[in-house]
Amino acid sequence: PASVFPSQKPKSDLVRTSLRLLTSSAYRLQSECRKALPAEPSAAPDIQLVTQQVIQCAYDIAKAAKQLVTITTKENNN
């Protein structure tokens, strides 16, 4: 997300909120995916729980991306 707005701080609260959701969800997704591959075979994760968390993260990423597209489209049309 930072590369989309490299040298400017977004003025819109909606953009900042969407970027925060996008960034935090991406970090959560990365963390959940790491849990799916434990370092030790004896530490097997609850795959159903990890899968649910990955789906939620993906949903949040898609939601934030949609918000950003909607906001950007509106701003460009004005």
Secondary structure, 3 states (H helix, E strand, C coil): CCCCCCCCCCCCHHHHHHHHHHHHHHHHHHHHHHHCCCCCHHHCCCHHHHHHHHHHHHHHHHHHHHHHHHHHHHHHHC
